[in-house]
């Protein structure tokens, strides 16, 4: 049976790479910052503060939601987004553990 390329790697590395991919766009970082400062937000609010079209903001929200970094609750015709604080704490711990395990030399190469 054939395996996918990610199956050859540790589960924790695959999960960390997926988180990194979700965070790898400046718009998504801006969305996380906005949600952190407002506690909760609808897509329309984010469109007002970002230099992006509504459809683009919605796509970025989808990526963050699929990565488990934000939550979305339907309130009538709108979806109200907020940070998943527990998931973000786990993500921070995973990145910290990764960098701590590298045993970085003082001077680089």
BELWO-V778180 format. One record per backbone hydrogen bond with DSSP energy under -1.0 kcal/mol. NH is the residue of the N-H (numbers start at 0). CO is the residue of the C=O. Records with the same first field share a line. If there is no record, write none. Layout:
NH->CO ; CO
//
This chain:
8->5
13->9
14->10
15->11
16->12
17->13
18->14
19->15
20->16
21->17
22->18
28->24
29->25
30->26
31->27
32->28
33->29
34->30
35->31
36->32
37->33
38->34
39->37
40->80
45->41
46->42
47->43
49->45
51->49
56->52
57->53
58->54
59->55
60->56
61->57
62->58
63->59
64->60
65->61
66->62
67->64
68->63
70->81
72->79
74->77
77->74
79->72
80->40
81->70
83->68
84->82
87->83
88->84
89->85
90->86
91->87
92->88
93->89
94->90
95->91
96->92
97->93
98->94
99->95
100->96
//
